[in-house]
Amino acid sequence: MTLLLLHGLGATRRVWDHWPVGDPGVLAPDLPGHGTAEPLDHYSFESIAAAVAAGLPDDAGELDVVGHSLGGVIALELASGRYGVQVAKVVALGVKVSWSDDDLARTAALAAKPVAWFDQREDAAQRYLKVSGLQGLVDPASDAVDHGLVQHDGRWRLALDPRAFGVGAPNLPRLLREAYATVTMVRGELDPMNTDAELAALHDRTVTLPGLGHNAHVQDPSALDHVDGQAAP
């Protein structure tokens, strides 16, 4: 059994630093176009899931997948059986459920923007923390932030490929229906990306983490210890 940890859009694998990453059977890759991972020619939930599956070791075996936001959608994609991997459990945390036309137009505009360069690392770091939603949760001076940055000729940019914003809105009812895994939808109580009612309308296994926000896995890594595919009480 392998525990696979998938970060959200704009972040990197370093959001799992306080999890047992590095232990046998625990994997936390950078998603394509993030951190040190190669970019893709085209970003979709399917192409990202295919790249993640292709990067797994041959001996990964059955997977338990914890995915945050975009990573939660990729976890559900992997659980469909279309990518040659076997997923036993999915914990999908902080997945955005409702997408308005304005939401989609905004993400499409971000995907079309050229890469922004910064003369100072501090400015690039602040931009990374804003894009990843990690402001106030991660020290801007940390090497975890450096993992999300690229330096070239004395200037800095985000490692993130902005085209990754163009993945669009997931078809969550279909993904949940097609998942060959026990799926639990999880949200932080203070997460503006979704509501208890939205999750309950989608799925019968939901958990709300009291007092936590969108990046609950960073705020309190132990908060997910009890989330193991069970139905909410």
C-alpha positions as CSV (number, residue, x, y, z in Angstrom):
1,M,0.0,0.0,0.0
2,T,1.3,3.4,-1.0
3,L,0.1,6.8,0.4
4,L,0.1,9.3,-2.4
5,L,-0.2,13.0,-1.5
6,L,-1.2,15.5,-4.2
7,H,-1.0,19.3,-3.7
8,G,-3.2,22.0,-5.0
9,L,-3.0,24.4,-7.9
10,G,-0.1,26.8,-7.4
11,A,1.5,25.0,-4.6
12,T,4.2,22.3,-4.6
13,R,4.9,19.0,-2.9
14,R,6.5,21.0,0.0
15,V,3.0,21.6,1.5
16,W,3.3,18.0,2.8
17,D,6.6,18.7,4.7
18,H,5.0,18.0,8.0
19,W,3.5,14.7,6.8
20,P,5.6,11.5,6.7
21,V,7.1,12.2,3.3
22,G,10.2,10.2,2.8
23,D,8.9,7.3,4.8
24,P,8.6,4.0,2.9
25,G,5.4,3.9,1.1
26,V,4.7,7.7,1.1
27,L,5.0,9.7,-2.1
28,A,4.4,13.4,-2.6
29,P,5.2,14.5,-6.2
30,D,5.1,17.9,-7.7
31,L,2.2,18.1,-10.2
32,P,3.1,18.9,-13.8
33,G,4.1,22.5,-14.3
34,H,4.7,23.0,-10.5
35,G,7.9,23.0,-8.5
36,T,10.5,20.9,-10.3
37,A,8.0,18.9,-12.4
38,E,8.1,19.3,-16.2
39,P,5.3,21.3,-17.8
40,L,2.7,19.8,-20.1
41,D,1.8,20.7,-23.6
42,H,-1.8,20.9,-22.5
43,Y,-3.4,21.0,-19.0
44,S,-6.5,19.0,-18.2
45,F,-7.5,16.9,-15.3
46,E,-6.9,13.9,-17.5
47,S,-3.5,14.9,-18.7
48,I,-2.3,15.7,-15.2
49,A,-3.6,12.4,-13.9
50,A,-1.9,10.5,-16.7
51,A,1.4,12.3,-15.9
52,V,1.1,11.5,-12.1
53,A,0.3,7.8,-12.9
54,A,3.3,7.6,-15.3
55,G,5.6,8.9,-12.6
56,L,4.7,6.4,-10.0
57,P,7.2,3.6,-9.2
58,D,6.5,0.2,-10.6
59,D,6.2,-1.2,-7.1
60,A,3.7,1.4,-5.9
61,G,0.9,-1.2,-5.6
62,E,-2.5,-0.2,-4.3
63,L,-2.9,3.5,-3.5
64,D,-4.5,5.6,-0.8
65,V,-4.6,9.1,-2.2
66,V,-5.0,12.4,-0.3
67,G,-5.4,15.3,-2.6
68,H,-5.9,19.0,-1.9
69,S,-8.1,21.2,-4.2
70,L,-6.8,20.4,-7.7
71,G,-5.0,17.4,-6.2
72,G,-8.3,16.1,-4.9
73,V,-9.7,16.2,-8.4
74,I,-6.6,14.4,-9.7
75,A,-7.1,11.8,-7.0
76,L,-10.6,11.1,-8.2
77,E,-9.4,10.9,-11.8
78,L,-6.8,8.3,-10.7
79,A,-9.6,6.3,-9.0
80,S,-11.5,5.9,-12.2
81,G,-9.4,3.0,-13.3
82,R,-8.4,4.7,-16.6
83,Y,-4.8,5.3,-15.7
84,G,-3.5,1.8,-14.9
85,V,-3.3,2.3,-11.1
86,Q,-5.4,0.8,-8.4
87,V,-6.8,3.3,-5.8
88,A,-8.4,1.9,-2.6
89,K,-9.2,5.2,-0.9
90,V,-9.4,8.9,-1.8
91,V,-9.5,11.8,0.6
92,A,-10.4,14.9,-1.4
93,L,-9.8,18.0,0.6
94,G,-10.9,21.5,-0.3
95,V,-12.2,20.8,-3.8
96,K,-14.0,23.8,-5.3
97,V,-17.5,22.6,-6.1
98,S,-19.4,25.5,-7.7
99,W,-17.9,27.3,-10.7
100,S,-19.5,30.4,-12.1
101,D,-18.9,31.9,-15.5
102,D,-16.8,34.6,-13.8
103,D,-14.7,32.0,-12.1
104,L,-14.0,30.3,-15.4
105,A,-13.2,33.5,-17.1
106,R,-10.9,34.6,-14.3
107,T,-8.9,31.3,-14.4
108,A,-8.8,31.4,-18.2
109,A,-7.3,34.9,-18.1
110,L,-4.7,33.8,-15.6
111,A,-3.8,30.9,-17.9
112,A,-3.2,33.3,-20.7
113,K,-0.9,35.7,-18.8
114,P,2.8,35.6,-19.6
115,V,5.2,34.6,-16.8
116,A,5.9,37.4,-14.4
117,W,9.5,38.1,-13.4
118,F,10.6,39.8,-10.2
119,D,13.8,41.7,-9.4
120,Q,13.6,40.7,-5.7
121,R,13.2,37.2,-4.3
122,E,10.9,38.6,-1.6
123,D,8.4,39.9,-4.2
124,A,8.4,36.5,-6.0
125,A,7.9,34.8,-2.6
126,Q,4.9,36.9,-1.7
127,R,3.4,36.2,-5.1
128,Y,3.9,32.5,-4.7
129,L,2.3,32.5,-1.3
130,K,-0.7,34.5,-2.6
131,V,-1.2,32.2,-5.6
132,S,-0.9,29.0,-3.5
133,G,-3.1,30.4,-0.7
134,L,-0.3,29.9,1.8
135,Q,0.0,33.5,3.1
136,G,0.3,33.4,6.8
137,L,0.9,29.7,6.9
138,V,4.4,29.4,5.4
139,D,7.5,31.5,6.2
140,P,8.3,33.5,3.0
141,A,12.0,33.0,3.7
142,S,11.7,29.2,3.9
143,D,13.3,26.8,1.4
144,A,9.7,25.4,0.9
145,V,9.0,28.7,-0.8
146,D,12.2,28.4,-2.8
147,H,10.9,25.1,-4.2
148,G,8.1,27.1,-5.8
149,L,10.4,29.7,-7.4
150,V,12.9,29.8,-10.3
151,Q,16.0,32.1,-10.3
152,H,17.6,33.1,-13.6
153,D,20.0,35.9,-14.3
154,G,19.4,37.5,-11.0
155,R,15.6,37.6,-11.4
156,W,12.9,35.4,-10.0
157,R,9.7,33.9,-11.2
158,L,7.2,31.3,-10.0
159,A,8.0,27.8,-11.0
160,L,4.3,27.4,-11.7
161,D,3.4,27.2,-15.4
162,P,0.5,29.7,-15.6
163,R,-1.2,27.6,-18.3
164,A,-2.1,25.1,-15.5
165,F,-4.9,27.6,-14.5
166,G,-6.7,26.6,-17.7
167,V,-7.9,23.1,-16.5
168,G,-11.5,24.4,-16.1
169,A,-14.2,23.0,-13.8
170,P,-14.3,19.3,-12.9
171,N,-17.3,17.2,-13.4
172,L,-17.5,16.0,-9.8
173,P,-20.7,14.0,-10.0
174,R,-19.2,12.0,-12.9
175,L,-15.9,11.5,-11.1
176,L,-17.6,10.4,-7.9
177,R,-19.8,8.0,-9.8
178,E,-16.9,6.5,-11.7
179,A,-14.5,6.1,-8.8
180,Y,-13.5,2.6,-7.9
181,A,-12.4,3.6,-4.4
182,T,-13.8,4.7,-1.1
183,V,-14.1,8.4,-1.3
184,T,-14.4,11.0,1.5
185,M,-15.0,14.6,0.6
186,V,-13.4,16.9,3.3
187,R,-13.4,20.6,3.9
188,G,-12.1,23.0,6.4
189,E,-15.0,24.7,8.3
190,L,-13.7,28.1,7.2
191,D,-13.0,27.2,3.5
192,P,-14.6,29.7,1.2
193,M,-14.2,27.3,-1.8
194,N,-17.1,25.0,-0.8
195,T,-19.8,24.5,1.8
196,D,-21.1,21.6,3.9
197,A,-24.3,21.7,1.9
198,E,-22.5,21.5,-1.5
199,L,-20.5,18.5,-0.4
200,A,-23.5,16.7,1.1
201,A,-25.4,17.2,-2.1
202,L,-22.6,15.5,-4.0
203,H,-21.6,12.6,-1.8
204,D,-22.7,10.6,1.3
205,R,-19.2,10.6,2.9
206,T,-18.2,14.0,4.0
207,V,-16.1,15.4,6.9
208,T,-15.8,19.0,8.1
209,L,-12.6,20.0,10.0
210,P,-13.5,22.5,12.7
211,G,-11.7,25.9,12.7
212,L,-9.6,25.2,9.6
213,G,-9.6,26.8,6.2
214,H,-8.8,25.9,2.6
215,N,-5.2,24.7,3.4
216,A,-6.3,22.6,6.4
217,H,-3.5,20.0,5.7
218,V,-0.9,22.8,6.2
219,Q,-2.6,24.5,9.2
220,D,-3.0,21.2,11.1
221,P,-1.5,18.1,9.4
222,S,-2.9,15.9,12.2
223,A,-6.5,17.0,11.4
224,L,-6.8,14.4,8.7
225,D,-5.6,11.5,10.9
226,H,-9.1,10.4,11.6
227,V,-10.3,10.7,8.0
228,D,-10.2,7.2,6.6
229,G,-13.0,6.9,4.2
230,Q,-15.7,6.8,6.9
231,A,-19.1,8.5,6.6
232,A,-19.4,11.7,8.6
233,P,-21.3,11.1,11.9
